[in-house]
Amino acid sequence: MSKTKPESVQEELERRGQPTMADVAKLAGVSAMTVSRVMNGKGLVRESTRRKVAEAVAALNYTPNQEARNLAGSKPIRVGFLYSNPSAAYLSEFLVGLLSQSGLNNVQLFVEKCEAGEHEAEQTRRLVENGLDGIILPPPLCDSEEVLAAIADANIPAVVVACGLPDSRVGAVSIDDYEAAHAMARHLINLGHHRIGFVVGHPNQTASARRLEGYRAAIAEQGADASEELVVQGMFTYRSGLDAAEHLLALEERPTAIFASNDDMAAACVAVAHRLGLDVPGDLTVTGFDDTALATTIWPELTTVRQPIAGMAREAVQSLVRRVRALREGEEADPEQVRMEFELVRRQSDAAPRTRPSALLPLSAAKRAG
């Protein structure tokens, strides 16, 4: 007797329609109770499990807590989440905060991916047509003039998150990227580093420019090496971090430290250093930015700037909910500008520079020395 092949989650959805919590659990490979804990921010759940649930929710466009809202009989707040971020670690962290707060605030989420630079305004308008009460935009779409103009035309509230220079037309939740980068660069200088490489973030994000400004200000204030060859363009991707590290570590006088604008690129710098036989942090200090789960899953664990990504997402939901509720009651409600704290987190990837010759040099440097 032949067995019927089990349906995939996508096949089931094509047959049934609206995804359920059980669908999310099945796709993530966890229990429905675990999905509930993640979305409500309750109980102890491993970070890797949170990421699986967040990715499953995004893949299925699941609207959390819909059954509970129907039972309560209250009118939910319909919020669109439009995303286009090259860092899976950043997006997963963001989704964890977004989902947990949405479940607590009677928010019905509409999740949609938008490729940056490709029909952004059109996708925004299509999302707005779902009858949304508001939109939340993480980077890089928080800096897109096309997206912001489409939202302004629709006359609905929006909150941008982690934008270096927020637009006054929308609410914003951010840290001070300039001060955060300045603090990390100053920390490296205080350790004794003089030549510090810097990997810039994607040019389509204002936060990238602010972090570069903070780095340069600290370098200038402390009299460290300000050579332009030490500043390399990255794209917030692991691949771009590999290219940047290859360039910096091939310099005739290589830096003793590299500060990357996010953890993905910092992890890539560590990988290149290891491939070249360099000890981190003995021969090379590497630091990152964000403090995503990646920072503690590589060796050595990254010293980095903690940007409270999940907390910023939760605050974005709360800020948007406050404004939507005020507007529903006919009250004036200006967009809120919320500034959150950053933290420099020291782990195992930073140390004072060696005062003796390195035991191993990159191949290119060894050839020059010979």
Residue pairs with C-beta under 8 A, 6 or more apart in sequence:
7 15
9 19
9 23
9 26
9 27
9 60
12 23
13 19
13 23
13 60
18 63
18 66
19 60
19 61
19 62
19 63
20 62
21 32
21 35
21 36
21 62
21 64
21 67
22 32
23 60
23 62
24 35
24 53
24 56
24 57
24 60
24 62
25 31
25 32
25 34
25 35
25 56
27 56
27 59
27 60
28 34
28 35
28 49
28 52
28 53
28 55
28 56
29 52
30 49
30 52
30 53
34 45
34 49
34 53
35 53
37 43
37 45
38 45
38 49
38 50
38 53
38 54
38 96
38 99
38 100
39 53
39 57
39 64
39 65
39 99
39 100
39 102
39 103
40 100
40 103
40 104
41 100
41 101
41 103
41 104
41 314
47 293
48 293
50 92
50 96
51 89
51 92
51 93
51 96
51 293
53 96
53 99
54 91
54 92
54 95
54 96
54 99
55 88
55 92
55 95
56 62
57 64
57 95
57 99
57 111
58 83
58 91
58 95
58 111
58 113
61 110
61 111
61 112
62 111
63 108
63 109
63 110
64 99
64 102
64 103
64 109
65 102
65 103
65 106
66 108
69 76
69 106
69 108
72 106
74 106
76 106
76 107
76 108
77 105
77 106
77 107
77 108
77 133
77 134
77 320
77 321
77 324
77 325
78 107
78 108
78 110
78 130
78 131
78 132
78 133
78 134
79 102
79 107
79 108
79 109
79 110
79 132
79 133
79 134
79 135
79 136
79 317
79 320
80 109
80 110
80 112
80 127
80 128
80 130
80 132
80 134
80 135
80 136
81 98
81 109
81 110
81 111
81 112
81 135
81 136
81 138
82 112
82 113
82 114
82 123
82 124
82 127
82 135
82 136
82 137
82 141
82 147
83 91
83 94
83 111
83 112
83 113
83 114
83 138
83 141
84 113
84 114
84 115
84 116
84 140
84 141
85 91
85 94
85 138
85 139
85 140
85 236
86 202
86 235
86 236
86 237
86 264
87 236
87 237
87 262
87 263
87 264
87 290
87 292
89 263
89 264
89 290
89 292
89 293
89 294
90 138
90 262
90 264
90 290
90 292
90 309
91 138
92 292
92 293
93 290
93 292
93 293
93 309
93 310
93 313
94 138
94 161
94 309
94 310
94 312
94 313
95 313
96 310
96 313
97 309
97 310
97 311
97 312
97 313
97 314
97 317
98 109
98 136
98 313
98 314
98 316
98 317
99 109
100 310
100 314
101 107
101 313
101 314
101 317
101 318
102 108
102 109
102 317
105 317
105 318
105 321
107 317
107 321
110 127
110 130
110 132
112 123
112 127
114 120
114 123
114 124
114 141
114 147
116 140
116 141
116 144
116 204
117 204
120 141
120 144
120 146
120 147
120 150
121 146
121 147
121 149
121 150
124 135
124 146
124 147
124 150
124 151
124 154
125 150
125 154
127 135
128 135
128 150
128 151
128 154
128 156
132 156
133 156
133 157
133 324
134 156
134 157
134 158
134 159
134 320
134 323
134 324
135 151
135 156
135 157
135 158
135 159
136 158
136 159
136 160
136 161
136 313
136 316
136 317
136 320
137 144
137 147
137 158
137 159
137 160
137 161
137 170
138 160
138 161
138 162
138 313
139 161
139 162
139 163
139 205
139 207
140 202
140 204
140 205
141 147
142 160
142 161
142 162
142 163
142 166
143 160
143 163
143 164
143 204
143 205
143 206
144 204
148 158
148 160
148 167
148 169
148 170
151 158
151 169
151 170
152 169
157 170
157 171
157 320
157 323
157 324
157 327
157 333
157 335
158 170
158 171
158 320
159 170
159 171
159 172
159 173
159 316
159 319
159 320
159 335
159 336
160 166
160 167
160 170
160 171
160 172
160 173
160 174
161 172
161 173
161 174
161 312
161 313
161 316
162 173
162 174
162 175
162 207
162 307
162 309
162 312
163 172
163 174
163 205
163 206
163 207
164 174
164 177
164 205
164 206
164 207
164 208
164 209
164 210
164 211
165 206
165 210
166 172
166 174
166 337
168 335
169 335
170 335
171 316
171 319
171 320
171 323
171 335
171 336
171 337
171 338
172 335
172 336
172 337
172 338
173 312
173 315
173 316
173 319
173 338
173 340
174 207
174 312
174 338
174 339
174 340
175 307
175 308
175 312
175 339
175 340
175 341
175 342
176 339
176 342
177 207
177 210
177 211
177 214
178 210
178 211
178 213
178 214
178 217
179 214
179 342
180 211
180 214
180 289
180 305
180 307
180 342
180 344
181 210
181 211
181 212
181 213
181 214
181 215
181 218
181 259
181 261
181 289
181 305
182 214
182 215
182 217
182 218
183 214
183 218
183 305
183 342
183 344
184 215
184 259
184 287
184 289
184 305
184 344
185 196
185 198
185 214
185 215
185 217
185 218
185 219
185 259
186 218
186 221
186 222
187 287
187 344
187 350
188 196
188 257
188 259
188 285
188 287
188 350
189 196
189 218
189 219
189 222
189 224
191 257
191 285
191 350
191 351
191 352
191 353
192 352
192 353
193 224
193 255
193 256
193 257
193 285
193 352
193 353
194 224
194 225
194 256
194 353
195 224
195 225
195 227
195 230
195 253
195 254
195 255
195 256
195 257
196 215
196 219
196 224
196 225
196 230
196 255
196 256
196 257
196 258
196 259
197 230
197 231
197 232
197 244
197 248
197 255
197 257
197 258
197 259
198 212
198 215
198 230
198 231
198 232
198 258
198 259
198 260
198 261
199 232
199 233
199 234
199 240
199 241
199 244
199 245
199 248
199 258
199 259
199 260
199 261
199 265
199 266
199 269
200 208
200 211
200 212
200 231
200 232
200 233
200 234
200 261
201 207
201 208
201 211
201 234
201 235
201 236
201 261
201 262
201 265
202 208
202 234
202 235
202 236
203 209
203 233
205 236
208 236
208 261
211 261
211 289
212 231
212 261
215 259
216 226
218 224
219 225
219 226
220 226
229 251
230 248
230 251
230 255
232 244
232 247
232 248
233 240
233 244
234 240
234 241
234 243
234 244
234 260
234 261
234 265
236 261
236 262
236 264
236 265
237 264
237 265
238 264
238 265
238 267
238 268
239 268
240 265
240 268
241 260
241 264
241 265
241 266
241 267
241 268
241 269
242 268
242 271
242 272
244 260
244 265
244 268
244 269
245 258
245 268
245 269
245 271
245 272
245 273
246 272
248 254
248 255
248 258
248 269
249 272
249 273
249 276
249 278
249 284
249 362
250 362
250 364
250 365
252 365
252 368
254 284
254 362
254 365
255 284
256 284
256 285
256 353
256 354
257 284
257 285
257 286
257 287
257 350
257 353
258 266
258 269
258 284
258 285
258 286
258 287
259 287
259 288
260 266
260 268
260 269
260 286
260 287
260 288
260 289
261 289
262 288
262 289
262 290
262 292
263 288
263 289
263 290
263 291
263 292
263 294
263 295
263 302
263 304
264 292
264 294
265 288
266 286
266 287
266 288
266 289
266 295
266 302
266 304
266 349
267 288
267 294
267 295
267 298
267 302
269 286
270 280
270 286
270 298
270 300
270 302
270 349
273 279
273 280
273 283
273 284
273 286
274 280
276 360
276 361
276 362
276 363
277 360
277 361
277 362
278 284
278 358
278 360
278 361
278 362
279 359
279 360
280 286
280 300
280 349
281 300
281 348
281 349
281 350
281 351
282 351
282 354
282 358
283 354
283 358
283 359
283 360
285 303
285 349
285 350
285 351
285 353
286 302
286 303
286 349
286 350
287 302
287 303
287 304
287 305
287 349
287 350
288 295
288 302
288 303
288 304
288 305
289 304
289 305
289 307
290 304
290 305
290 306
290 307
290 309
291 302
291 304
291 305
291 306
291 307
291 309
291 343
291 345
292 309
294 302
295 301
295 302
295 304
295 345
295 347
296 302
296 347
299 348
300 347
300 348
300 349
301 347
301 348
301 349
302 347
302 349
303 344
303 345
303 346
303 347
303 348
303 349
303 350
304 344
304 345
304 347
305 342
305 343
305 344
305 345
306 342
306 343
306 344
306 345
307 342
308 340
308 341
308 342
311 340
312 340
315 338
315 340
319 336
319 338
322 333
322 336
323 333
323 335
323 336
326 332
326 333
327 333
361 369
